[in-house]
Amino acid sequence: MRFSAATAADRLLPERFSLRLRPLMERVDALLTASNPQAGAQRSSLAAFAIRLVSAAIALVAQIVLARWMGEFEYGIYVLVWISAIIIGNLSCLGLHTTIIRYVPEYFERNLYDEIRGILWMGRVFGIIASTLIALLGALGVFLFRDHLENYYVMPFYLGLVCVPMIALGDMLDGTARSRSWVVTALTPTYIARPLFSLLFMIAAVLAGFAPTAVTALFAAILATWVTTLGQFTIVRGSISRIVPKGGRSLRLREWFVVSVPIFLVEGFFFLLINVDVLMVGHYMDPDHVAVYFATVKILALAHFVYFAVKAGVAQRYSQLLHSGDRQRFASFVSGSVRWTFWPTLGLGIVLLLLGQPMLSLFGSSFTQGYPLLFVLIIGVIARASVGPAESLLNMSGNQNVCAALYAVALFINVALNMLLIPRFGLVGAALATAIAMVFEASALSLMVHRRLGIPMFVFAPAPRIHRPEEQY
């Protein structure tokens, strides 16, 4: 018997309360049972939101524990190296993990199983080979330029590069799972299992007598990354084998790379855009300041993960609806995805501004100096949320080239402003640079979606009016 929220409310609550709640409960039932793309995407986004919520709690606890144990200096080293490893691993995919999301739904619609087998095989093999070569080149670069690095960064960077191949493979597996709307399989390993295992391995190392340093934390991260990625590989491979029959592989390399390279630029610029402020603080300031800035950004991520949750749930649906030919449903779905992103982000942002100072104090008394930065950075987060996952829509609609160009400009603005403002204003300068770049990014993406697709992708824009065939002449 299928669960019904409305029925449960009728049975458990007094009649006057159940009558008032019935409209809401019926909407919950519709969300849980409807088979249309919008309900499916909402379920995926809610699942992603729940995972990111649990992930945020785990990550917050883990970062507080690490900061308390390691102190600002060692914690700052760990943060800078780990972010660098994640960026390198993500960029090593050259956009193929998102290209999988773009093509696999289409291939399933057309029963092109040879192409499905080909693109999934290509993604895994390319991801491992390319990331391994890049990691080896990175290690060579660290060795050759070790005299130009601070001594305390050399060994941690070597260790960080060990994680790169598994980070890249994890991104490929994430793309594979998301192409089938397997949100739990896509996100749980990276956002729950990996940080949880990393924390547990770190605790075990400290209890075994190892010093709580950046090197120890990176060893824990290496073990956690390899364990979770190999586990995810086993699960995804088994799930795919149950829906894709065995057979040959068709490799459309030129077609896939023509699409993936601009997507690589989009995601590369975006990934750098959301992390470049931490890297720039690391360049201009000492690890102690990196630690304070990163802790502040980590607090703000509790609001920002709404955007990533919706993005994880809608990208595959954008691709489906674009190929369905139903422009009315497509436009309505796009407008809905913006609302799902903006209002929860706004609510969480207000809560974080109220609770930010006591939350930062959990990291240590000196971390509260990052509290004023929240009021600056939240501007950029709200601006990005107000246009929803606009870059996903541009990527899925074949406008990845112009999207890449916009992100390149936003990244240039961010780096230039960081170079100008950090030496003068310190951490506040980094926050200002990031907020200004994010406002530009949101404005440019919204305008480009409207120009290319005729859809006003902004939370306060009027609903799009789609001409029906009988209206056109």
Kinemage of the C-alpha trace (Angstrom):
@kinemage 1
@onewidth
@group {chain A} dominant
@subgroup {mainchain}
@vectorlist {calphas} color= white
{ca met a 1} P 0.000 0.000 0.000
{ca arg a 2} L 1.415 3.373 -1.053
{ca phe a 3} L 2.078 5.954 1.643
{ca ser a 4} L -0.183 9.016 1.616
{ca ala a 5} L 0.691 12.111 3.615
{ca ala a 6} L -2.918 13.343 3.423
{ca thr a 7} L -4.291 10.053 4.770
{ca ala a 8} L -1.696 9.960 7.528
{ca ala a 9} L -2.620 13.508 8.574
{ca asp a 10} L -6.322 12.577 8.673
{ca arg a 11} L -5.593 9.621 10.942
{ca leu a 12} L -3.086 11.214 13.285
{ca leu a 13} L -4.305 14.793 13.669
{ca pro a 14} L -7.519 16.364 14.957
{ca glu a 15} L -10.017 17.056 12.196
{ca arg a 16} L -9.631 20.842 12.221
{ca phe a 17} L -5.853 20.599 11.836
{ca ser a 18} L -5.976 17.904 9.164
{ca leu a 19} L -8.443 19.962 7.119
{ca arg a 20} L -6.121 22.963 7.204
{ca leu a 21} L -3.115 20.851 6.280
{ca arg a 22} L -4.864 18.850 3.553
{ca pro a 23} L -3.871 21.168 0.641
{ca leu a 24} L -0.229 20.991 1.712
{ca met a 25} L -0.371 17.221 2.242
{ca glu a 26} L -1.955 16.713 -1.182
{ca arg a 27} L 0.897 18.665 -2.744
{ca val a 28} L 3.369 16.426 -0.886
{ca asp a 29} L 1.539 13.343 -2.205
{ca ala a 30} L 1.642 14.741 -5.730
{ca leu a 31} L 5.354 15.365 -5.411
{ca leu a 32} L 6.002 11.827 -4.137
{ca thr a 33} L 3.846 9.998 -6.673
{ca ala a 34} L 3.674 12.090 -9.860
{ca ser a 35} L 5.624 10.820 -12.855
{ca asn a 36} L 6.009 14.102 -14.777
{ca pro a 37} L 9.504 15.594 -15.274
{ca gln a 38} L 8.927 18.465 -12.845
{ca ala a 39} L 7.946 16.158 -9.962
{ca gly a 40} L 10.827 13.840 -10.792
{ca ala a 41} L 13.277 16.718 -10.764
{ca gln a 42} L 11.845 18.015 -7.496
{ca arg a 43} L 12.297 14.590 -5.918
{ca ser a 44} L 15.860 14.468 -7.215
{ca ser a 45} L 16.537 17.961 -5.925
{ca leu a 46} L 15.024 17.139 -2.530
{ca ala a 47} L 17.168 14.012 -2.323
{ca ala a 48} L 20.216 16.065 -3.287
{ca phe a 49} L 19.235 18.725 -0.747
{ca ala a 50} L 18.915 16.113 2.004
{ca ile a 51} L 22.299 14.628 1.114
{ca arg a 52} L 23.947 18.030 1.035
{ca leu a 53} L 22.296 18.889 4.374
{ca val a 54} L 23.723 15.773 6.011
{ca ser a 55} L 26.996 16.410 4.205
{ca ala a 56} L 27.137 19.971 5.488
{ca ala a 57} L 26.674 18.751 9.046
{ca ile a 58} L 29.401 16.113 8.656
{ca ala a 59} L 31.753 18.546 6.934
{ca leu a 60} L 31.154 21.218 9.566
{ca val a 61} L 31.880 18.797 12.416
{ca ala a 62} L 34.931 17.447 10.573
{ca gln a 63} L 36.350 20.912 9.880
{ca ile a 64} L 35.759 22.011 13.468
{ca val a 65} L 37.538 18.922 14.785
{ca leu a 66} L 40.440 19.418 12.388
{ca ala a 67} L 40.758 23.115 13.170
{ca arg a 68} L 40.691 22.455 16.905
{ca trp a 69} L 43.254 19.667 16.726
{ca met a 70} L 45.573 21.095 14.110
{ca gly a 71} L 45.527 24.790 14.931
{ca glu a 72} L 45.154 27.576 12.398
{ca phe a 73} L 48.534 27.134 10.717
{ca glu a 74} L 48.414 23.389 9.971
{ca tyr a 75} L 44.692 23.592 9.185
{ca gly a 76} L 45.370 26.380 6.662
{ca ile a 77} L 48.010 24.232 4.922
{ca tyr a 78} L 45.608 21.283 4.710
{ca val a 79} L 42.785 23.439 3.346
{ca leu a 80} L 44.895 24.975 0.585
{ca val a 81} L 46.337 21.638 -0.553
{ca trp a 82} L 43.029 19.762 -0.435
{ca ile a 83} L 41.199 22.440 -2.447
{ca ser a 84} L 44.008 22.357 -5.019
{ca ala a 85} L 43.714 18.558 -5.316
{ca ile a 86} L 39.948 18.742 -5.844
{ca ile a 87} L 40.332 21.437 -8.512
{ca ile a 88} L 42.994 19.440 -10.382
{ca gly a 89} L 40.973 16.229 -10.172
{ca asn a 90} L 37.834 17.927 -11.461
{ca leu a 91} L 39.616 19.676 -14.321
{ca ser a 92} L 41.321 16.407 -15.321
{ca cys a 93} L 37.961 15.137 -16.594
{ca leu a 94} L 37.997 17.798 -19.350
{ca gly a 95} L 34.214 18.132 -19.020
{ca leu a 96} L 33.463 14.512 -19.993
{ca his a 97} L 31.601 13.865 -16.730
{ca thr a 98} L 29.039 16.519 -17.713
{ca thr a 99} L 29.035 15.415 -21.353
{ca ile a 100} L 27.823 12.044 -20.049
{ca ile a 101} L 24.844 13.812 -18.451
{ca arg a 102} L 24.210 15.588 -21.749
{ca tyr a 103} L 24.226 12.497 -24.002
{ca val a 104} L 23.161 9.453 -21.966
{ca pro a 105} L 19.483 10.533 -21.564
{ca glu a 106} L 19.317 11.151 -25.321
{ca tyr a 107} L 20.898 7.778 -26.117
{ca phe a 108} L 18.429 5.981 -23.851
{ca glu a 109} L 15.533 7.774 -25.541
{ca arg a 110} L 16.818 6.525 -28.919
{ca asn a 111} L 17.919 3.055 -27.677
{ca leu a 112} L 21.518 3.697 -28.770
{ca tyr a 113} L 23.123 1.173 -26.419
{ca asp a 114} L 26.428 0.986 -28.303
{ca glu a 115} L 26.855 4.724 -27.766
{ca ile a 116} L 25.905 4.413 -24.084
{ca arg a 117} L 28.509 1.714 -23.530
{ca gly a 118} L 31.037 3.752 -25.494
{ca ile a 119} L 30.671 7.055 -23.678
{ca leu a 120} L 30.624 5.451 -20.212
{ca trp a 121} L 33.719 3.355 -20.955
{ca met a 122} L 35.482 6.332 -22.491
{ca gly a 123} L 34.694 8.526 -19.491
{ca arg a 124} L 36.180 6.100 -16.976
{ca val a 125} L 39.298 5.252 -18.980
{ca phe a 126} L 40.013 8.840 -20.001
{ca gly a 127} L 39.423 10.130 -16.478
{ca ile a 128} L 41.923 7.733 -14.899
{ca ile a 129} L 44.621 8.107 -17.565
{ca ala a 130} L 44.393 11.896 -17.896
{ca ser a 131} L 44.276 12.544 -14.155
{ca thr a 132} L 47.206 10.204 -13.476
{ca leu a 133} L 49.351 11.965 -16.061
{ca ile a 134} L 48.377 15.376 -14.697
{ca ala a 135} L 49.148 14.247 -11.138
{ca leu a 136} L 52.582 13.012 -12.232
{ca leu a 137} L 53.262 16.309 -14.006
{ca gly a 138} L 52.130 18.143 -10.880
{ca ala a 139} L 54.508 16.116 -8.720
{ca leu a 140} L 57.327 16.890 -11.152
{ca gly a 141} L 56.438 20.584 -10.929
{ca val a 142} L 56.528 20.494 -7.134
{ca phe a 143} L 59.940 18.811 -7.270
{ca leu a 144} L 61.396 21.278 -9.776
{ca phe a 145} L 60.042 24.371 -8.031
{ca arg a 146} L 60.379 23.173 -4.424
{ca asp a 147} L 62.891 25.929 -3.715
{ca his a 148} L 60.216 28.511 -4.589
{ca leu a 149} L 57.630 26.943 -2.278
{ca glu a 150} L 57.462 27.291 1.462
{ca asn a 151} L 58.914 24.104 2.976
{ca tyr a 152} L 55.718 23.327 4.845
{ca tyr a 153} L 53.809 23.010 1.541
{ca val a 154} L 56.086 20.544 -0.327
{ca met a 155} L 55.146 17.193 1.266
{ca pro a 156} L 51.429 18.049 1.597
{ca phe a 157} L 51.254 18.858 -2.132
{ca tyr a 158} L 52.859 15.499 -2.996
{ca leu a 159} L 50.224 13.774 -0.892
{ca gly a 160} L 47.378 15.822 -2.323
{ca leu a 161} L 48.306 14.729 -5.847
{ca val a 162} L 47.884 11.062 -4.841
{ca cys a 163} L 44.145 11.733 -4.522
{ca val a 164} L 43.748 13.267 -7.987
{ca pro a 165} L 43.032 10.077 -10.041
{ca met a 166} L 40.321 8.921 -7.650
{ca ile a 167} L 38.777 12.391 -7.491
{ca ala a 168} L 38.564 12.396 -11.303
{ca leu a 169} L 37.087 8.896 -11.449
{ca gly a 170} L 34.586 9.885 -8.768
{ca asp a 171} L 33.458 12.826 -10.907
{ca met a 172} L 32.952 10.491 -13.889
{ca leu a 173} L 30.888 8.112 -11.753
{ca asp a 174} L 28.914 11.074 -10.413
{ca gly a 175} L 28.079 12.098 -13.981
{ca thr a 176} L 27.062 8.541 -14.875
{ca ala a 177} L 24.706 8.281 -11.892
{ca arg a 178} L 23.226 11.736 -12.454
{ca ser a 179} L 22.536 10.921 -16.109
{ca arg a 180} L 20.044 8.337 -14.797
{ca ser a 181} L 18.784 10.558 -11.936
{ca trp a 182} L 20.412 8.284 -9.339
{ca val a 183} L 21.031 11.208 -7.046
{ca val a 184} L 21.803 9.171 -3.924
{ca thr a 185} L 24.370 7.047 -5.779
{ca ala a 186} L 25.872 10.159 -7.351
{ca leu a 187} L 26.260 12.336 -4.280
{ca thr a 188} L 26.532 10.074 -1.228
{ca pro a 189} L 30.119 8.868 -1.824
{ca thr a 190} L 31.564 12.345 -2.355
{ca tyr a 191} L 29.499 14.376 0.063
{ca ile a 192} L 28.830 11.942 2.915
{ca ala a 193} L 31.077 8.877 2.775
{ca arg a 194} L 34.346 10.620 1.881
{ca pro a 195} L 34.295 13.346 4.559
{ca leu a 196} L 33.004 10.866 7.149
{ca phe a 197} L 35.724 8.323 6.401
{ca ser a 198} L 38.314 11.088 6.288
{ca leu a 199} L 37.299 12.216 9.780
{ca leu a 200} L 37.247 8.649 11.123
{ca phe a 201} L 40.666 7.877 9.660
{ca met a 202} L 42.021 11.105 11.156
{ca ile a 203} L 40.616 10.221 14.570
{ca ala a 204} L 42.148 6.741 14.308
{ca ala a 205} L 45.528 8.225 13.355
{ca val a 206} L 45.527 10.645 16.303
{ca leu a 207} L 44.487 7.884 18.716
{ca ala a 208} L 47.314 5.748 17.309
{ca gly a 209} L 49.773 8.461 18.299
{ca phe a 210} L 50.294 10.423 15.079
{ca ala a 211} L 50.560 14.200 15.391
{ca pro a 212} L 47.473 16.118 14.150
{ca thr a 213} L 49.252 17.845 11.275
{ca ala a 214} L 48.356 18.631 7.668
{ca val a 215} L 50.352 15.573 6.547
{ca thr a 216} L 48.345 13.268 8.812
{ca ala a 217} L 45.059 14.806 7.626
{ca leu a 218} L 46.061 14.306 3.985
{ca phe a 219} L 46.944 10.648 4.590
{ca ala a 220} L 43.440 10.243 6.034
{ca ala a 221} L 41.975 12.007 2.983
{ca ile a 222} L 43.891 9.693 0.608
{ca leu a 223} L 42.491 6.570 2.280
{ca ala a 224} L 38.969 8.013 2.367
{ca thr a 225} L 39.063 9.056 -1.298
{ca trp a 226} L 40.271 5.702 -2.593
{ca val a 227} L 37.859 3.682 -0.446
{ca thr a 228} L 34.759 5.708 -1.392
{ca thr a 229} L 35.568 6.005 -5.096
{ca leu a 230} L 36.239 2.287 -5.548
{ca gly a 231} L 33.027 1.524 -3.652
{ca gln a 232} L 31.077 3.914 -5.879
{ca phe a 233} L 32.628 2.328 -8.978
{ca thr a 234} L 31.354 -1.101 -7.910
{ca ile a 235} L 27.827 0.201 -7.270
{ca val a 236} L 27.520 2.261 -10.473
{ca arg a 237} L 28.971 -0.473 -12.665
{ca gly a 238} L 26.499 -3.009 -11.256
{ca ser a 239} L 23.537 -0.657 -11.705
{ca ile a 240} L 24.457 0.139 -15.312
{ca ser a 241} L 24.915 -3.548 -16.182
{ca arg a 242} L 21.302 -4.197 -15.155
{ca ile a 243} L 19.829 -1.693 -17.621
{ca val a 244} L 22.353 -1.748 -20.483
{ca pro a 245} L 22.742 -5.097 -22.250
{ca lys a 246} L 26.197 -6.377 -23.106
{ca gly a 247} L 27.495 -5.536 -26.563
{ca gly a 248} L 29.926 -3.481 -28.559
{ca arg a 249} L 30.962 0.110 -28.003
{ca ser a 250} L 30.513 2.984 -30.424
{ca leu a 251} L 33.005 5.797 -29.837
{ca arg a 252} L 32.018 9.206 -31.161
{ca leu a 253} L 35.180 10.830 -29.864
{ca arg a 254} L 35.118 13.918 -32.029
{ca glu a 255} L 31.463 14.667 -31.252
{ca trp a 256} L 31.914 14.151 -27.516
{ca phe a 257} L 35.081 16.197 -27.223
{ca val a 258} L 33.637 19.038 -29.317
{ca val a 259} L 30.954 19.308 -26.625
{ca ser a 260} L 33.128 18.456 -23.610
{ca val a 261} L 35.887 21.012 -24.200
{ca pro a 262} L 33.587 24.058 -23.886
{ca ile a 263} L 31.898 22.362 -20.904
{ca phe a 264} L 35.353 21.813 -19.440
{ca leu a 265} L 36.006 25.520 -19.793
{ca val a 266} L 32.633 26.354 -18.225
{ca glu a 267} L 33.108 24.038 -15.270
{ca gly a 268} L 36.795 24.803 -14.980
{ca phe a 269} L 36.162 28.520 -14.820
{ca phe a 270} L 33.228 27.946 -12.441
{ca phe a 271} L 35.232 25.661 -10.169
{ca leu a 272} L 38.062 28.152 -10.070
{ca leu a 273} L 35.590 30.963 -9.525
{ca ile a 274} L 34.197 29.371 -6.351
{ca asn a 275} L 37.660 28.499 -5.002
{ca val a 276} L 40.002 31.161 -6.352
{ca asp a 277} L 39.474 33.440 -3.367
{ca val a 278} L 40.874 30.793 -1.009
{ca leu a 279} L 43.823 30.216 -3.363
{ca met a 280} L 44.485 33.953 -3.645
{ca val a 281} L 44.366 34.361 0.134
{ca gly a 282} L 46.912 31.535 0.311
{ca his a 283} L 49.115 33.367 -2.178
{ca tyr a 284} L 49.071 36.736 -0.419
{ca met a 285} L 48.612 35.736 3.203
{ca asp a 286} L 49.818 33.074 5.646
{ca pro a 287} L 48.049 29.738 6.425
{ca asp a 288} L 46.410 31.234 9.528
{ca his a 289} L 44.414 33.659 7.377
{ca val a 290} L 43.599 30.871 4.905
{ca ala a 291} L 42.124 28.906 7.814
{ca val a 292} L 39.907 31.802 8.958
{ca tyr a 293} L 38.711 32.587 5.432
{ca phe a 294} L 37.981 28.936 4.608
{ca ala a 295} L 36.026 28.442 7.859
{ca thr a 296} L 33.883 31.453 6.952
{ca val a 297} L 33.263 30.118 3.453
{ca lys a 298} L 32.411 26.725 4.947
{ca ile a 299} L 29.735 28.303 7.129
{ca leu a 300} L 28.267 30.095 4.133
{ca ala a 301} L 28.241 26.845 2.142
{ca leu a 302} L 25.265 25.782 4.280
{ca ala a 303} L 23.197 28.239 2.231
{ca his a 304} L 25.035 27.676 -1.022
{ca phe a 305} L 24.387 23.942 -1.128
{ca val a 306} L 20.730 24.633 -2.053
{ca tyr a 307} L 22.003 25.828 -5.429
{ca phe a 308} L 24.108 22.696 -5.898
{ca ala a 309} L 21.243 20.439 -4.803
{ca val a 310} L 18.858 21.898 -7.383
{ca lys a 311} L 21.583 21.813 -10.018
{ca ala a 312} L 22.138 18.106 -9.357
{ca gly a 313} L 18.443 17.395 -9.777
{ca val a 314} L 17.594 19.426 -12.890
{ca ala a 315} L 20.471 19.102 -15.384
{ca gln a 316} L 19.295 15.747 -16.716
{ca arg a 317} L 15.674 17.023 -16.863
{ca tyr a 318} L 16.750 20.068 -18.835
{ca ser a 319} L 18.247 17.728 -21.429
{ca gln a 320} L 15.117 15.567 -21.546
{ca leu a 321} L 12.688 18.456 -21.946
{ca leu a 322} L 14.844 20.153 -24.555
{ca his a 323} L 14.565 17.047 -26.718
{ca ser a 324} L 10.840 16.553 -26.016
{ca gly a 325} L 9.794 19.587 -28.080
{ca asp a 326} L 7.273 20.760 -25.448
{ca arg a 327} L 8.391 24.350 -25.006
{ca gln a 328} L 5.595 25.234 -22.582
{ca arg a 329} L 6.608 22.526 -20.113
{ca phe a 330} L 10.260 23.369 -20.613
{ca ala a 331} L 9.784 27.076 -19.816
{ca ser a 332} L 7.600 26.278 -16.794
{ca phe a 333} L 10.171 23.815 -15.495
{ca val a 334} L 12.996 26.345 -15.849
{ca ser a 335} L 11.038 28.993 -13.913
{ca gly a 336} L 10.289 26.461 -11.198
{ca ser a 337} L 13.937 25.494 -10.827
{ca val a 338} L 14.836 29.142 -10.143
{ca arg a 339} L 12.219 29.409 -7.388
{ca trp a 340} L 13.396 26.148 -5.773
{ca thr a 341} L 16.889 27.634 -5.635
{ca phe a 342} L 16.241 31.186 -4.481
{ca trp a 343} L 13.788 31.069 -1.572
{ca pro a 344} L 15.457 28.314 0.486
{ca thr a 345} L 18.840 30.000 -0.111
{ca leu a 346} L 17.488 33.344 1.093
{ca gly a 347} L 16.013 31.782 4.236
{ca leu a 348} L 19.182 29.870 5.090
{ca gly a 349} L 21.288 32.945 4.385
{ca ile a 350} L 19.368 35.003 6.939
{ca val a 351} L 19.721 32.258 9.549
{ca leu a 352} L 23.468 32.025 8.939
{ca leu a 353} L 23.932 35.762 9.350
{ca leu a 354} L 22.197 35.523 12.732
{ca leu a 355} L 24.151 32.479 13.912
{ca gly a 356} L 27.433 33.007 12.078
{ca gln a 357} L 29.503 34.328 14.953
{ca pro a 358} L 28.775 31.507 17.443
{ca met a 359} L 29.228 28.965 14.637
{ca leu a 360} L 32.655 30.380 13.760
{ca ser a 361} L 33.649 30.325 17.423
{ca leu a 362} L 33.328 26.530 17.301
{ca phe a 363} L 36.461 26.471 15.137
{ca gly a 364} L 38.350 28.506 17.728
{ca ser a 365} L 38.153 31.954 19.272
{ca ser a 366} L 40.321 33.577 16.572
{ca phe a 367} L 38.015 32.378 13.775
{ca thr a 368} L 35.285 34.859 14.745
{ca gln a 369} L 37.232 37.567 12.921
{ca gly a 370} L 35.702 36.088 9.775
{ca tyr a 371} L 32.135 36.978 10.824
{ca pro a 372} L 31.957 40.345 8.979
{ca leu a 373} L 32.934 38.532 5.784
{ca leu a 374} L 29.622 36.663 5.841
{ca phe a 375} L 27.696 39.889 5.215
{ca val a 376} L 29.769 40.538 2.088
{ca leu a 377} L 29.870 37.013 0.687
{ca ile a 378} L 26.133 36.406 1.149
{ca ile a 379} L 25.450 39.039 -1.527
{ca gly a 380} L 27.099 36.872 -4.159
{ca val a 381} L 25.379 33.699 -2.940
{ca ile a 382} L 21.927 35.323 -3.141
{ca ala a 383} L 22.718 36.754 -6.569
{ca arg a 384} L 23.684 33.312 -7.892
{ca ala a 385} L 20.573 31.728 -6.357
{ca ser a 386} L 18.309 34.347 -7.955
{ca val a 387} L 19.002 32.951 -11.436
{ca gly a 388} L 19.082 29.270 -10.512
{ca pro a 389} L 21.333 26.763 -12.312
{ca ala a 390} L 21.504 28.926 -15.444
{ca glu a 391} L 24.860 27.530 -16.575
{ca ser a 392} L 23.411 23.991 -16.567
{ca leu a 393} L 20.636 25.173 -18.888
{ca leu a 394} L 23.131 26.800 -21.236
{ca asn a 395} L 25.293 23.654 -21.266
{ca met a 396} L 22.359 21.308 -21.905
{ca ser a 397} L 20.991 23.553 -24.695
{ca gly a 398} L 24.200 23.667 -26.730
{ca asn a 399} L 25.281 27.126 -25.550
{ca gln a 400} L 28.330 25.904 -23.667
{ca asn a 401} L 30.711 28.091 -25.687
{ca val a 402} L 29.149 31.376 -24.660
{ca cys a 403} L 28.755 30.083 -21.102
{ca ala a 404} L 32.487 29.359 -20.996
{ca ala a 405} L 33.229 32.883 -22.211
{ca leu a 406} L 31.056 34.402 -19.484
{ca tyr a 407} L 32.759 32.371 -16.782
{ca ala a 408} L 36.160 33.319 -18.153
{ca val a 409} L 35.261 36.992 -17.790
{ca ala a 410} L 33.879 36.419 -14.268
{ca leu a 411} L 37.036 34.566 -13.262
{ca phe a 412} L 39.211 37.350 -14.685
{ca ile a 413} L 37.212 39.919 -12.697
{ca asn a 414} L 37.572 37.846 -9.542
{ca val a 415} L 41.330 37.338 -9.878
{ca ala a 416} L 41.954 40.968 -10.830
{ca leu a 417} L 39.919 42.266 -7.899
{ca asn a 418} L 41.609 39.841 -5.501
{ca met a 419} L 45.023 41.069 -6.663
{ca leu a 420} L 43.885 44.642 -6.155
{ca leu a 421} L 41.932 44.320 -2.899
{ca ile a 422} L 43.669 41.640 -0.781
{ca pro a 423} L 46.937 43.600 -0.376
{ca arg a 424} L 44.903 46.650 0.715
{ca phe a 425} L 42.011 45.182 2.707
{ca gly a 426} L 43.069 41.627 3.543
{ca leu a 427} L 40.271 39.097 3.956
{ca val a 428} L 37.577 41.720 3.423
{ca gly a 429} L 39.140 42.464 0.036
{ca ala a 430} L 38.913 38.780 -0.925
{ca ala a 431} L 35.257 38.687 0.092
{ca leu a 432} L 34.464 41.860 -1.868
{ca ala a 433} L 36.204 40.525 -4.978
{ca thr a 434} L 34.264 37.265 -4.823
{ca ala a 435} L 30.884 38.902 -4.218
{ca ile a 436} L 31.319 41.354 -7.113
{ca ala a 437} L 32.377 38.547 -9.466
{ca met a 438} L 29.374 36.418 -8.453
{ca val a 439} L 26.934 39.284 -9.054
{ca phe a 440} L 28.430 39.769 -12.525
{ca glu a 441} L 28.242 36.022 -13.183
{ca ala a 442} L 24.559 35.803 -12.223
{ca ser a 443} L 23.579 38.872 -14.255
{ca ala a 444} L 25.461 37.736 -17.350
{ca leu a 445} L 24.073 34.187 -17.257
{ca ser a 446} L 20.496 35.396 -16.805
{ca leu a 447} L 20.784 37.801 -19.716
{ca met a 448} L 22.333 35.148 -21.936
{ca val a 449} L 19.594 32.592 -21.187
{ca his a 450} L 16.966 35.189 -22.097
{ca arg a 451} L 18.815 36.161 -25.254
{ca arg a 452} L 19.488 32.615 -26.504
{ca leu a 453} L 16.383 30.766 -25.278
{ca gly a 454} L 13.830 33.521 -24.748
{ca ile a 455} L 13.282 32.514 -21.113
{ca pro a 456} L 13.558 35.112 -18.297
{ca met a 457} L 15.673 33.137 -15.835
{ca phe a 458} L 15.393 35.405 -12.796
{ca val a 459} L 13.315 34.785 -9.711
{ca phe a 460} L 11.388 38.080 -9.913
{ca ala a 461} L 10.899 38.037 -13.687
{ca pro a 462} L 7.341 37.574 -15.005
{ca ala a 463} L 6.417 34.075 -16.118
{ca pro a 464} L 7.393 33.419 -19.742
{ca arg a 465} L 4.607 33.631 -22.305
{ca ile a 466} L 4.985 30.830 -24.808
{ca his a 467} L 3.130 31.202 -28.077
{ca arg a 468} L 1.013 28.187 -28.917
{ca pro a 469} L 0.873 27.043 -32.554
{ca glu a 470} L -2.586 28.497 -33.100
{ca glu a 471} L -1.301 31.914 -31.930
{ca gln a 472} L 1.435 32.109 -34.513
{ca tyr a 473} L 0.799 33.522 -37.983
